Each structure stands twice: as structure tokens, then as C-alpha cells.
Amino acid sequence: MDKKITIKDIAKKAGVSTSTVSRVLNDTLPVKKETKEIIIKTIKELNYYPDSLARSLRMGSTKTIGIIIPDISNPFFSMLVKGSEDYLREQNYSTIICNSDNKKEDEKIVKLLLEKKVDAILYAGIGNLEKFKKIQTPIIYIDRIEKNSNSSYIVSNNYQGMTTLLDYLLKNNHKTYIFISGDENIFSASERLRAFTDFSKKHKIKNQIIQADYTFQSGIRIAEKIQIIPDAIVCSNDLMAYGIIQGLKNRKINVPKDVSVTGYDDILFSAMFNPPLTTIRQPIYQMGRTASEIVIQILQKKVKENPIKMFKNELILRNSVLKRK
């Protein structure tokens, strides 16, 4: 095994002191241009990589942000992470991405990230972080509101978005509904269900509520079991809507001629699906990017209170809804 290169080796070969090498590596005190060039050249020649952990302990910051998501296979969370990572990379921060696989045991992941000395955590999981309220490491919530917490959160207005979609369906003479809800313990799912429940009571519409798990497969399973086809099947996310449409196709039931189907999120494939999906668009990338902007502001102590951001959602009309007469 090759000997590990140290700053002493660099200093010896460059003919300078170790403190001078340290100043160049940490970009602290100024060093003459000629000397700095020699040291940088020597570092490259010796193929030296600084000990980031040791440097972090000295500086009191790892320049690393932990991101916890429940399902990395869901394009919603992939886009959320991309928005966060793009901004953090611009700020010279790295990320540790953790997938909880839709389990509520996120405490173990949070502990792991804290052991890694991350500077902050962006949390889009589905667990309960009650015991971490008093830690010094900032936790910023994405796509959920944490009640009784002073933490920052970034969400979109799920209630408003779902209500807008339902108003459109009612306006186009959809009178009977099946609502496919996600896990009620998930904030976005509970808000969308609340909007549908309020809408049903207000307009006295015939409806059925079925709980699923935000996946394509659950949509297929449900579509296979629906006995009475309604005017509209309203899904709490796009993946379930894809599954519903595929399951109905397997039964030779046409969308939208026989039944309208809608989704929520407007993930990448919704415009390309057959038929293209009518849905509610969340600004997913911007939500992730905004979360990272906020976390950097907090770390740089540029804000006195924990920022809160709620985005408005947008109705996207495509071909999966029939305008009924």
C-alpha cells in the first residue's frame, strides 16, 4: 500500500513550511502568488487529497447537507432532490441522500446523518421527528407541515390544488366520483383527502374513497376491483393515476370516454402518458431548490426567524378528462 501523502510531504518538496501549505489549502491568510503556484503544482504531482473530516472538525462545518426522502423511485422525490442538489452544488455543499423506503423509522437515518456531522437536514420523510426538536442541527421540512414545531417548512397548497381540480370536474358535469387517497399519515395525502371530503359534503356528490399507497402497482390493483365505474376517478398522485388507467385498459374500459381520470403532481411522464394526464402541477424542482436556499440562509445566520414557504398549485388540462354534457 502506498504511503499516505501529508502536508509535511508537500511542504518538504515545495521547500516551504507546513503552515504555508495549510494557508493555501484552507484559503486563510494570503500567500505570495509564486509560492502558491508552486504548492498547488506540488499537490497535483503528489496526488494529495485533504482529509475532509479533519478539516471539518477544525472549521466546525462539513459543508454537507443530509436529504431524507421516502421513495427515491417516485419521480416527485427525484425532482425534489435535483432542485436541492443543484443549488447546494452552486454553494459548494455536498449532499448525503437517504431513502427511507416509505418506512416511518426515520429516527435511525437522522441519527446516522447527525453522526456524519451534517450541517443540516432536509426532511421529506413520513416519520415523526419529535425527539429531535431540541438538537442544534437545523431540520427543514419539505412537502409537509410539522405542527408544534419552530422549524422551517416548504410545501405547496395541496388543499387549494385539489379543490381547483374538483371544481373543474364539477363544472364539466362529473357527478359521481371515486377518490384514490394516499396514506393519511402523509401530509400531502391528508390535505388532498380533506379537500375531497369537504368538496363532497358541500356539493352532496356521490363518492367512494379508497386508500392506496402512492404507487403505480396500487393503481392497477384498485382498477381491477372497481365494480361500478363513476364519472371520474380522482387520484391523489400521478403514479396511482397511471396505474388506474393501465388497469382500466386491461379491462377494455376507455379513458376518458368511459371515465375521466386525474392525478396530482405533474411529474415528468404525465404529459407523455396515453392519454396525457390531467393533473395538478406542483413546482417540485423549485420546492427543492427553495428548501436549499433557506437552509443556507439559516446556516449563514441571515434570517432571524425560521422561514416558511407555501407554493400555489396549477391545474394542467390534458386528455384524460371528458367534458361531459
Secondary structure as a PSIPRED ss2 file (coil, helix, strand):
# PSIPRED VFORMAT (PSIPRED V4.0)

   1 M C   1.000  0.000  0.000
   2 D C   1.000  0.000  0.000
   3 K C   1.000  0.000  0.000
   4 K C   1.000  0.000  0.000
   5 I C   1.000  0.000  0.000
   6 T C   1.000  0.000  0.000
   7 I H   0.000  1.000  0.000
   8 K H   0.000  1.000  0.000
   9 D H   0.000  1.000  0.000
  10 I H   0.000  1.000  0.000
  11 A H   0.000  1.000  0.000
  12 K H   0.000  1.000  0.000
  13 K H   0.000  1.000  0.000
  14 A H   0.000  1.000  0.000
  15 G C   1.000  0.000  0.000
  16 V C   1.000  0.000  0.000
  17 S C   1.000  0.000  0.000
  18 T H   0.000  1.000  0.000
  19 S H   0.000  1.000  0.000
  20 T H   0.000  1.000  0.000
  21 V H   0.000  1.000  0.000
  22 S H   0.000  1.000  0.000
  23 R H   0.000  1.000  0.000
  24 V H   0.000  1.000  0.000
  25 L H   0.000  1.000  0.000
  26 N H   0.000  1.000  0.000
  27 D C   1.000  0.000  0.000
  28 T C   1.000  0.000  0.000
  29 L C   1.000  0.000  0.000
  30 P C   1.000  0.000  0.000
  31 V C   1.000  0.000  0.000
  32 K C   1.000  0.000  0.000
  33 K H   0.000  1.000  0.000
  34 E H   0.000  1.000  0.000
  35 T H   0.000  1.000  0.000
  36 K H   0.000  1.000  0.000
  37 E H   0.000  1.000  0.000
  38 I H   0.000  1.000  0.000
  39 I H   0.000  1.000  0.000
  40 I H   0.000  1.000  0.000
  41 K H   0.000  1.000  0.000
  42 T H   0.000  1.000  0.000
  43 I H   0.000  1.000  0.000
  44 K H   0.000  1.000  0.000
  45 E H   0.000  1.000  0.000
  46 L C   1.000  0.000  0.000
  47 N C   1.000  0.000  0.000
  48 Y C   1.000  0.000  0.000
  49 Y C   1.000  0.000  0.000
  50 P C   1.000  0.000  0.000
  51 D C   1.000  0.000  0.000
  52 S H   0.000  1.000  0.000
  53 L H   0.000  1.000  0.000
  54 A H   0.000  1.000  0.000
  55 R H   0.000  1.000  0.000
  56 S H   0.000  1.000  0.000
  57 L H   0.000  1.000  0.000
  58 R H   0.000  1.000  0.000
  59 M H   0.000  1.000  0.000
  60 G C   1.000  0.000  0.000
  61 S C   1.000  0.000  0.000
  62 T C   1.000  0.000  0.000
  63 K C   1.000  0.000  0.000
  64 T E   0.000  0.000  1.000
  65 I E   0.000  0.000  1.000
  66 G E   0.000  0.000  1.000
  67 I E   0.000  0.000  1.000
  68 I E   0.000  0.000  1.000
  69 I E   0.000  0.000  1.000
  70 P C   1.000  0.000  0.000
  71 D C   1.000  0.000  0.000
  72 I C   1.000  0.000  0.000
  73 S C   1.000  0.000  0.000
  74 N C   1.000  0.000  0.000
  75 P H   0.000  1.000  0.000
  76 F H   0.000  1.000  0.000
  77 F H   0.000  1.000  0.000
  78 S H   0.000  1.000  0.000
  79 M H   0.000  1.000  0.000
  80 L H   0.000  1.000  0.000
  81 V H   0.000  1.000  0.000
  82 K H   0.000  1.000  0.000
  83 G H   0.000  1.000  0.000
  84 S H   0.000  1.000  0.000
  85 E H   0.000  1.000  0.000
  86 D H   0.000  1.000  0.000
  87 Y H   0.000  1.000  0.000
  88 L H   0.000  1.000  0.000
  89 R H   0.000  1.000  0.000
  90 E H   0.000  1.000  0.000
  91 Q C   1.000  0.000  0.000
  92 N C   1.000  0.000  0.000
  93 Y C   1.000  0.000  0.000
  94 S E   0.000  0.000  1.000
  95 T E   0.000  0.000  1.000
  96 I E   0.000  0.000  1.000
  97 I E   0.000  0.000  1.000
  98 C E   0.000  0.000  1.000
  99 N E   0.000  0.000  1.000
 100 S C   1.000  0.000  0.000
 101 D C   1.000  0.000  0.000
 102 N C   1.000  0.000  0.000
 103 K C   1.000  0.000  0.000
 104 K C   1.000  0.000  0.000
 105 E C   1.000  0.000  0.000
 106 D H   0.000  1.000  0.000
 107 E H   0.000  1.000  0.000
 108 K H   0.000  1.000  0.000
 109 I H   0.000  1.000  0.000
 110 V H   0.000  1.000  0.000
 111 K H   0.000  1.000  0.000
 112 L H   0.000  1.000  0.000
 113 L H   0.000  1.000  0.000
 114 L H   0.000  1.000  0.000
 115 E H   0.000  1.000  0.000
 116 K C   1.000  0.000  0.000
 117 K C   1.000  0.000  0.000
 118 V C   1.000  0.000  0.000
 119 D C   1.000  0.000  0.000
 120 A E   0.000  0.000  1.000
 121 I E   0.000  0.000  1.000
 122 L E   0.000  0.000  1.000
 123 Y E   0.000  0.000  1.000
 124 A C   1.000  0.000  0.000
 125 G C   1.000  0.000  0.000
 126 I C   1.000  0.000  0.000
 127 G C   1.000  0.000  0.000
 128 N C   1.000  0.000  0.000
 129 L C   1.000  0.000  0.000
 130 E H   0.000  1.000  0.000
 131 K H   0.000  1.000  0.000
 132 F H   0.000  1.000  0.000
 133 K C   1.000  0.000  0.000
 134 K C   1.000  0.000  0.000
 135 I C   1.000  0.000  0.000
 136 Q C   1.000  0.000  0.000
 137 T C   1.000  0.000  0.000
 138 P C   1.000  0.000  0.000
 139 I E   0.000  0.000  1.000
 140 I E   0.000  0.000  1.000
 141 Y E   0.000  0.000  1.000
 142 I E   0.000  0.000  1.000
 143 D C   1.000  0.000  0.000
 144 R C   1.000  0.000  0.000
 145 I C   1.000  0.000  0.000
 146 E C   1.000  0.000  0.000
 147 K C   1.000  0.000  0.000
 148 N C   1.000  0.000  0.000
 149 S C   1.000  0.000  0.000
 150 N C   1.000  0.000  0.000
 151 S C   1.000  0.000  0.000
 152 S C   1.000  0.000  0.000
 153 Y E   0.000  0.000  1.000
 154 I E   0.000  0.000  1.000
 155 V E   0.000  0.000  1.000
 156 S E   0.000  0.000  1.000
 157 N C   1.000  0.000  0.000
 158 N H   0.000  1.000  0.000
 159 Y H   0.000  1.000  0.000
 160 Q H   0.000  1.000  0.000
 161 G H   0.000  1.000  0.000
 162 M H   0.000  1.000  0.000
 163 T H   0.000  1.000  0.000
 164 T H   0.000  1.000  0.000
 165 L H   0.000  1.000  0.000
 166 L H   0.000  1.000  0.000
 167 D H   0.000  1.000  0.000
 168 Y H   0.000  1.000  0.000
 169 L H   0.000  1.000  0.000
 170 L H   0.000  1.000  0.000
 171 K H   0.000  1.000  0.000
 172 N C   1.000  0.000  0.000
 173 N C   1.000  0.000  0.000
 174 H C   1.000  0.000  0.000
 175 K C   1.000  0.000  0.000
 176 T E   0.000  0.000  1.000
 177 Y E   0.000  0.000  1.000
 178 I E   0.000  0.000  1.000
 179 F E   0.000  0.000  1.000
 180 I E   0.000  0.000  1.000
 181 S E   0.000  0.000  1.000
 182 G C   1.000  0.000  0.000
 183 D C   1.000  0.000  0.000
 184 E C   1.000  0.000  0.000
 185 N C   1.000  0.000  0.000
 186 I C   1.000  0.000  0.000
 187 F H   0.000  1.000  0.000
 188 S H   0.000  1.000  0.000
 189 A H   0.000  1.000  0.000
 190 S H   0.000  1.000  0.000
 191 E H   0.000  1.000  0.000
 192 R H   0.000  1.000  0.000
 193 L H   0.000  1.000  0.000
 194 R H   0.000  1.000  0.000
 195 A H   0.000  1.000  0.000
 196 F H   0.000  1.000  0.000
 197 T H   0.000  1.000  0.000
 198 D H   0.000  1.000  0.000
 199 F H   0.000  1.000  0.000
 200 S H   0.000  1.000  0.000
 201 K H   0.000  1.000  0.000
 202 K H   0.000  1.000  0.000
 203 H H   0.000  1.000  0.000
 204 K C   1.000  0.000  0.000
 205 I C   1.000  0.000  0.000
 206 K E   0.000  0.000  1.000
 207 N E   0.000  0.000  1.000
 208 Q E   0.000  0.000  1.000
 209 I E   0.000  0.000  1.000
 210 I E   0.000  0.000  1.000
 211 Q E   0.000  0.000  1.000
 212 A C   1.000  0.000  0.000
 213 D C   1.000  0.000  0.000
 214 Y C   1.000  0.000  0.000
 215 T C   1.000  0.000  0.000
 216 F H   0.000  1.000  0.000
 217 Q H   0.000  1.000  0.000
 218 S H   0.000  1.000  0.000
 219 G H   0.000  1.000  0.000
 220 I H   0.000  1.000  0.000
 221 R H   0.000  1.000  0.000
 222 I H   0.000  1.000  0.000
 223 A H   0.000  1.000  0.000
 224 E H   0.000  1.000  0.000
 225 K H   0.000  1.000  0.000
 226 I C   1.000  0.000  0.000
 227 Q C   1.000  0.000  0.000
 228 I C   1.000  0.000  0.000
 229 I C   1.000  0.000  0.000
 230 P C   1.000  0.000  0.000
 231 D C   1.000  0.000  0.000
 232 A E   0.000  0.000  1.000
 233 I E   0.000  0.000  1.000
 234 V E   0.000  0.000  1.000
 235 C E   0.000  0.000  1.000
 236 S C   1.000  0.000  0.000
 237 N C   1.000  0.000  0.000
 238 D H   0.000  1.000  0.000
 239 L H   0.000  1.000  0.000
 240 M H   0.000  1.000  0.000
 241 A H   0.000  1.000  0.000
 242 Y H   0.000  1.000  0.000
 243 G H   0.000  1.000  0.000
 244 I H   0.000  1.000  0.000
 245 I H   0.000  1.000  0.000
 246 Q H   0.000  1.000  0.000
 247 G H   0.000  1.000  0.000
 248 L H   0.000  1.000  0.000
 249 K H   0.000  1.000  0.000
 250 N H   0.000  1.000  0.000
 251 R C   1.000  0.000  0.000
 252 K C   1.000  0.000  0.000
 253 I C   1.000  0.000  0.000
 254 N C   1.000  0.000  0.000
 255 V C   1.000  0.000  0.000
 256 P C   1.000  0.000  0.000
 257 K C   1.000  0.000  0.000
 258 D C   1.000  0.000  0.000
 259 V C   1.000  0.000  0.000
 260 S E   0.000  0.000  1.000
 261 V E   0.000  0.000  1.000
 262 T E   0.000  0.000  1.000
 263 G C   1.000  0.000  0.000
 264 Y C   1.000  0.000  0.000
 265 D E   0.000  0.000  1.000
 266 D C   1.000  0.000  0.000
 267 I C   1.000  0.000  0.000
 268 L H   0.000  1.000  0.000
 269 F H   0.000  1.000  0.000
 270 S H   0.000  1.000  0.000
 271 A H   0.000  1.000  0.000
 272 M C   1.000  0.000  0.000
 273 F C   1.000  0.000  0.000
 274 N C   1.000  0.000  0.000
 275 P C   1.000  0.000  0.000
 276 P C   1.000  0.000  0.000
 277 L C   1.000  0.000  0.000
 278 T E   0.000  0.000  1.000
 279 T E   0.000  0.000  1.000
 280 I E   0.000  0.000  1.000
 281 R E   0.000  0.000  1.000
 282 Q C   1.000  0.000  0.000
 283 P C   1.000  0.000  0.000
 284 I H   0.000  1.000  0.000
 285 Y H   0.000  1.000  0.000
 286 Q H   0.000  1.000  0.000
 287 M H   0.000  1.000  0.000
 288 G H   0.000  1.000  0.000
 289 R H   0.000  1.000  0.000
 290 T H   0.000  1.000  0.000
 291 A H   0.000  1.000  0.000
 292 S H   0.000  1.000  0.000
 293 E H   0.000  1.000  0.000
 294 I H   0.000  1.000  0.000
 295 V H   0.000  1.000  0.000
 296 I H   0.000  1.000  0.000
 297 Q H   0.000  1.000  0.000
 298 I H   0.000  1.000  0.000
 299 L H   0.000  1.000  0.000
 300 Q C   1.000  0.000  0.000
 301 K C   1.000  0.000  0.000
 302 K C   1.000  0.000  0.000
 303 V C   1.000  0.000  0.000
 304 K C   1.000  0.000  0.000
 305 E C   1.000  0.000  0.000
 306 N C   1.000  0.000  0.000
 307 P C   1.000  0.000  0.000
 308 I E   0.000  0.000  1.000
 309 K E   0.000  0.000  1.000
 310 M E   0.000  0.000  1.000
 311 F E   0.000  0.000  1.000
 312 K C   1.000  0.000  0.000
 313 N C   1.000  0.000  0.000
 314 E E   0.000  0.000  1.000
 315 L E   0.000  0.000  1.000
 316 I E   0.000  0.000  1.000
 317 L C   1.000  0.000  0.000
 318 R C   1.000  0.000  0.000
 319 N C   1.000  0.000  0.000
 320 S C   1.000  0.000  0.000
 321 V C   1.000  0.000  0.000
 322 L C   1.000  0.000  0.000
 323 K C   1.000  0.000  0.000
 324 R C   1.000  0.000  0.000
 325 K C   1.000  0.000  0.000
